[in-house]
Amino acid sequence: MGRGAIRGPAWPRHPDPRPAHRRPVATTRHLPLTRTAMRHFMILPLTLLAAPVLANPAEVAQTYTAIAAASYGDALTTAQSLQTAVATLIASPSDASLVAARAAWIAARPAYMQTEAFRFGNPIVDDWEGRVNSWPLDEGLIDYVDPGFGQSEENPLANLNVVANPTLTISGQSIDATQITPALLSGTLQQAGGVEANVATGYHAIEFLLWGQDLNGTGAGAGARPFTDYATGDACTNGNCDRRAAYLQVATDLLVSDLAEMAANWAPGGAAATHISDDPAAALTAMLTGMGSLSYGELAGQRIRLGLMLNDPEEEHDCFSDNTHNSFYYDGLGIQNVYLGHYTRTAGTVITGPALSDLVAAADPAVDAQLKSELAATMTALTALKARADTGMAYDQMIAPGNAEGGALIM
């Protein structure tokens, strides 16, 4: 659901596309990682290279690359498990196979969300990221939506409904969509008409196809798409079950291939890994820019603050599945991973090595202590938010007007 996917650097923000009456007023509230810490992130690259030789920037860059390779590798592995579950759902639609596919989607999110700390500072990631995690989206581009959603003045394709229509009209051109193919999704529909909210691929397109719309507002409950949306013959609900299944399969296959591409980029000899190893100074800038932009502009600002200030569940990151609390938690953990040089893989093994924290401590122990303290405080806050969501108060309920407990957990 949305008004434009946010993928570029969090600083500076693009103009807010909302009508003036819906734009949030300025605020300084955010997660515990403070403005002071953000300033440290911006000036540290100038001082870290002058740190004592016991803190080696090249070794820190090597740890950073190793964590990226492991993180994207885990994201790929969990997406492949999702791919298997989706194939089972399509072959044998049932309540059980739909539940299993949804569980596989949720299980695929932690590894990917921890990779978001590699955004903003690495152009190869930023140029690619929109294919896998664009958000928010106008889901009516893909499939049926509640009639109450009506038309969109900003997006003429907001109700295109590819699943229901084998022939499409986009920017005045007729498109043959008889076969739902990777080229149709990634080459024609993704950002069709130049509108960022036309998201045809990635985790959130798949999420919508598994859950359907969450029509509960700030009340309890996630999307409730029935498994019969993938049934055959007379058992099919809401029509076009064969095309819906084809869309889901192609979107999932694309996710796997896109993640395989990025995992290869961070493997030894890959383009991203080579860029980092060739220039440790640029690597430090990438680390600090990624942590700062993700933690403040993107996570605390775009993803958290707007939803709370507007009391709007359409600003929820994983809005169909009510999985937002987990995405926030693992974003925070990914930032901490980069700073501490420590990543626990999906299988339980640990990647660790010389860290940015070591460089900062060598240059200014007080700054390092502050950053570690604020990262720990952020994770404590995110842990509390996650625990409450896991025990009955989803994130979209937390942002409801008058929910003092939810507001306190978020802020």
C-alpha positions in Angstrom: 0.0 0.0 0.0 1.5 3.3 -0.6 2.6 6.5 -2.1 6.0 5.7 -3.5 8.8 3.2 -2.7 11.7 4.7 -0.8 15.0 3.2 -2.0 17.4 6.1 -2.4 19.7 7.5 0.3 17.9 8.6 3.4 19.8 12.0 3.4 18.5 14.1 1.8 14.9 13.0 1.6 12.9 13.6 -1.6 9.9 15.9 -1.3 7.0 14.2 0.5 4.4 13.2 -2.1 1.5 13.3 0.4 -1.0 16.1 0.2 0.0 19.0 2.5 -2.6 18.1 5.1 -1.2 14.6 5.5 2.4 15.5 5.8 3.9 15.0 9.3 5.2 18.0 11.2 8.9 18.1 12.2 9.9 16.1 15.2 13.1 15.1 16.9 11.8 11.8 18.4 13.2 8.6 17.1 14.9 5.4 18.3 17.7 5.7 20.9 20.5 6.1 18.3 20.7 9.9 18.7 21.6 12.9 16.6 25.0 13.0 18.4 25.7 9.5 17.3 24.7 10.4 13.7 27.2 13.2 13.7 29.9 10.8 14.8 29.0 8.5 11.9 29.5 11.5 9.5 32.9 12.7 10.8 34.5 9.5 11.8 35.9 8.6 8.3 38.2 11.6 8.6 39.8 10.3 11.8 39.7 6.5 11.6 42.6 6.2 9.1 44.8 8.0 11.6 44.0 5.6 14.4 46.9 3.5 15.9 48.2 0.7 13.6 46.7 -2.0 15.9 43.4 -1.1 14.3 43.8 -2.1 10.6 41.2 -0.6 8.2 41.9 -3.3 5.6 41.1 -6.0 8.2 37.9 -4.2 9.2 36.9 -4.0 5.6 37.6 -7.7 5.2 35.2 -8.5 8.1 32.6 -6.2 6.6 32.8 -8.1 3.3 32.7 -11.5 5.1 29.5 -10.5 7.0 27.9 -9.2 3.8 28.7 -12.4 1.9 27.3 -14.5 4.8 24.2 -12.3 5.2 23.3 -12.3 1.5 24.1 -16.0 1.4 21.6 -16.7 4.2 19.0 -14.4 2.5 19.4 -16.6 -0.6 19.1 -19.9 1.3 16.0 -18.8 3.1 14.4 -17.5 -0.1 15.1 -20.9 -1.7 13.1 -22.5 1.1 10.3 -20.0 0.4 10.5 -21.0 -3.3 10.0 -24.6 -2.3 7.1 -23.8 -0.1 5.4 -21.7 -2.8 5.8 -24.5 -5.3 4.1 -26.8 -2.8 1.2 -24.3 -2.3 0.7 -24.1 -6.0 0.8 -27.8 -6.6 -1.4 -28.7 -3.6 -3.3 -25.7 -2.3 -4.6 -26.2 1.2 -4.8 -24.3 4.5 -1.6 -26.2 5.6 0.4 -25.4 2.4 -0.6 -21.7 2.6 0.4 -21.5 6.3 3.7 -23.2 5.4 4.4 -20.7 2.6 3.6 -17.8 4.9 5.9 -19.2 7.6 8.6 -19.6 5.0 8.2 -15.9 3.9 8.5 -14.8 7.5 11.5 -17.0 8.0 13.1 -15.5 4.9 12.9 -11.9 6.3 15.5 -11.9 9.2 18.6 -12.6 7.0 17.5 -10.1 4.4 16.7 -7.3 6.8 20.1 -7.6 8.3 21.6 -6.9 4.9 20.0 -3.5 4.8 23.0 -2.1 6.7 24.9 -2.5 3.4 22.5 -0.1 1.6 23.2 3.6 1.1 27.0 3.3 1.2 27.4 0.7 -1.6 26.1 1.8 -5.0 26.0 -1.8 -6.3 23.4 -2.6 -3.5 21.4 0.6 -4.0 21.1 0.1 -7.7 19.8 -3.5 -7.1 17.7 -3.2 -3.9 14.5 -1.9 -5.5 14.1 -5.2 -7.2 13.7 -7.1 -3.9 12.4 -4.8 -1.1 10.5 -1.9 -2.7 7.9 -0.5 -0.4 5.2 0.7 -0.1 3.3 -0.6 -3.0 -0.1 -0.1 -4.7 -1.1 -3.7 -4.6 -4.0 -3.3 -7.0 -1.4 -3.3 -9.7 -1.0 -7.1 -9.0 -4.3 -8.5 -8.0 -7.8 -7.8 -6.7 -8.3 -5.3 -3.9 -11.2 -4.2 -1.8 -13.6 -2.1 -3.9 -13.5 0.6 -1.2 -10.0 1.5 -2.2 -11.2 3.2 -5.3 -9.0 4.9 -7.9 -5.8 6.8 -7.3 -5.2 10.3 -8.6 -1.4 9.8 -8.4 -1.2 6.4 -10.0 -3.4 5.4 -13.0 -2.2 1.8 -12.7 -3.1 1.4 -9.0 -5.9 -0.9 -10.0 -4.4 -2.5 -13.1 -4.9 -6.0 -11.7 -2.4 -8.0 -13.8 -3.8 -11.3 -12.5 -7.2 -10.6 -13.9 -6.2 -9.1 -17.2 -4.2 -10.8 -20.0 -4.0 -7.6 -22.0 -2.8 -4.4 -20.2 -2.6 -0.7 -21.2 0.4 1.1 -19.8 1.3 4.7 -20.9 -1.0 4.3 -23.9 0.6 1.1 -25.1 -1.1 -2.3 -25.3 0.9 -5.0 -23.4 0.4 -8.7 -24.0 0.3 -10.3 -20.5 -1.1 -13.6 -21.5 2.0 -15.3 -20.1 3.2 -14.0 -16.8 7.0 -14.0 -17.2 10.0 -12.6 -15.5 10.4 -10.1 -18.3 6.8 -8.9 -17.8 7.3 -8.4 -14.0 10.7 -6.9 -13.9 10.9 -5.2 -17.3 7.4 -3.9 -17.9 5.5 -3.7 -14.6 8.2 -2.8 -12.1 7.8 1.0 -11.6 5.5 1.1 -14.7 4.6 4.5 -15.8 7.5 5.9 -13.8 5.5 5.5 -10.5 7.6 4.0 -7.7 4.6 2.5 -6.0 4.1 0.2 -9.0 6.0 -2.6 -7.3 5.7 -5.9 -9.2 8.6 -7.9 -7.7 10.3 -8.6 -4.4 9.3 -9.6 -0.9 6.3 -7.4 -0.6 4.7 -8.4 -3.9 5.0 -12.0 -2.6 3.7 -11.0 0.8 0.6 -9.6 -0.8 0.0 -12.7 -2.8 0.3 -14.9 0.3 -1.7 -12.8 2.7 -3.9 -10.4 0.7 -4.8 -7.0 2.0 -5.0 -6.4 5.7 -8.4 -4.7 6.0 -8.3 -4.5 9.8 -6.9 -1.0 10.0 -5.4 -0.6 13.5 -7.4 -3.5 14.7 -6.2 -7.0 15.3 -5.5 -9.3 12.4 -3.4 -9.5 9.2 -4.4 -10.3 5.7 -6.7 -13.3 5.2 -6.3 -14.4 1.6 -7.9 -18.0 1.4 -5.9 -20.9 0.0 -8.7 -21.3 -2.5 -7.3 -18.3 -4.3 -4.8 -20.9 -5.7 -7.3 -23.7 -6.1 -8.3 -25.2 -9.5 -11.6 -25.6 -11.2 -14.8 -24.7 -9.3 -12.9 -24.5 -6.0 -11.1 -21.3 -7.2 -12.1 -18.2 -5.4 -11.8 -14.6 -6.7 -11.1 -15.9 -10.2 -7.9 -16.3 -12.2 -6.3 -18.7 -9.8 -4.0 -20.1 -12.5 -2.6 -16.6 -13.3 -2.3 -15.8 -9.6 -0.3 -18.9 -9.1 1.9 -18.1 -12.1 2.5 -14.6 -10.8 3.4 -15.9 -7.3 5.8 -18.5 -8.8 7.5 -16.0 -11.1 7.9 -13.4 -8.4 9.4 -15.9 -6.1 11.8 -17.2 -8.7 12.9 -13.7 -9.5 13.6 -13.0 -5.8 15.8 -16.1 -5.7 17.7 -15.1 -8.8 18.1 -11.5 -7.6 19.5 -12.6 -4.2 21.8 -15.1 -6.0 23.2 -12.1 -8.0 23.9 -10.1 -4.9 25.4 -13.0 -3.0 27.8 -13.5 -5.9 28.7 -9.8 -5.8 29.9 -10.2 -2.2 31.6 -13.5 -2.6 35.4 -13.5 -2.9 36.3 -11.9 -6.3 32.8 -10.5 -6.7 32.3 -6.9 -7.7 31.2 -5.6 -4.3 33.8 -7.5 -2.4 36.6 -6.2 -4.8 35.4 -2.6 -4.5 35.7 -2.8 -0.7 39.1 -4.6 -0.6 40.6 -2.2 -3.2 39.8 0.9 -1.1 39.6 0.5 2.7 39.0 4.2 3.2 36.0 4.1 0.9 34.9 1.0 2.8 34.9 2.9 6.1 32.7 5.6 4.5 30.3 2.9 3.2 30.0 1.4 6.6 29.3 4.6 8.4 27.0 6.0 5.7 25.0 2.8 5.7 24.5 2.6 9.4 23.7 6.3 9.7 21.2 6.5 6.8 19.4 3.3 7.7 19.1 3.9 11.4 18.0 7.5 11.3 16.5 8.6 8.0 15.1 5.3 6.9 14.2 3.2 9.9 13.5 5.7 12.7 12.2 8.3 10.2 10.5 6.9 7.2 9.4 3.5 8.5 8.7 4.3 12.2 7.9 7.9 12.7 5.5 8.4 9.8 3.2 5.5 10.8 3.1 6.6 14.4 2.5 10.3 13.6 -0.2 9.6 11.0 -1.7 6.6 12.9 -1.7 5.0 9.5 -1.3 1.2 9.0 -0.6 1.9 5.3 2.7 3.1 6.5 3.5 -0.3 8.1 6.5 -1.9 6.4 5.2 -5.5 6.3 1.6 -4.4 6.2 0.0 -7.5 4.8 1.5 -10.0 7.2 1.8 -7.9 10.3 5.5 -8.9 10.4 6.8 -5.3 10.8 8.1 -5.7 14.3 10.5 -8.4 13.1 11.7 -6.4 10.1 12.5 -3.5 12.5 14.3 -5.7 14.9 16.5 -7.3 12.3 17.3 -3.9 10.7 18.6 -2.8 14.0 20.6 -6.0 14.5 22.1 -5.5 11.0 23.4 -2.1 12.0 24.9 -3.5 15.2 26.5 -6.4 13.2 28.4 -3.9 11.1 29.7 -1.9 14.0 30.7 -4.8 16.1 32.0 -7.0 13.3 29.8 -9.9 14.4 27.1 -11.9 12.5 25.2 -15.0 13.6 24.3 -17.0 10.5 20.9 -18.7 10.1 22.5 -22.0 10.8 24.0 -20.7 14.0 27.6 -20.3 13.0 29.3 -16.9 13.8 31.2 -14.6 11.5 33.5 -12.3 13.5 36.6 -10.3 13.1 38.3 -6.9 13.4 35.5 -4.3 13.6 34.6 -0.7 13.0 34.3 -0.5 16.8 38.0 -1.4 17.1 39.0 1.5 14.9 36.7 3.9 16.7 38.0 2.8 20.1 41.6 3.3 18.9 40.8 6.8 17.7 38.4 7.9 20.5 37.4 5.4 23.2 34.6 7.7 24.5 32.9 7.8 21.1 33.1 4.0 20.8 31.6 3.6 24.2 28.8 5.9 23.4 28.0 4.2 20.1 28.0 0.8 21.6 25.8 2.0 24.5 23.3 3.5 22.1 23.3 0.5 19.8 22.6 -1.7 22.9 19.8 0.6 24.0 18.3 0.5 20.5 18.3 -3.3 20.5 16.8 -3.4 24.0 14.0 -1.1 22.7 13.5 -3.2 19.6 13.5 -6.4 21.6 10.7 -5.0 23.8 8.7 -4.0 20.8 9.2 -7.4 19.2 8.2 -9.2 22.3 5.0 -7.3 22.7 4.0 -7.9 19.1 4.8 -11.6 19.4 2.3 -11.7 22.4 -0.7 -10.0 20.8 -0.2 -6.4 19.9 0.9 -6.1 16.3 2.7 -3.0 15.1 -0.4 -1.6 13.3 -2.2 -1.8 16.6 0.6 -0.1 18.4 0.2 3.0 16.1 -3.5 3.3 16.7 -4.7 6.7 18.1 -4.8 6.7 21.8 -2.6 3.5 22.3 -0.3 4.9 24.9 1.4 1.5 25.5 2.1 1.1 21.8 3.3 4.6 21.4 5.7 4.2 24.3 7.1 1.0 22.9 7.8 2.6 19.6 9.3 5.9 20.8 
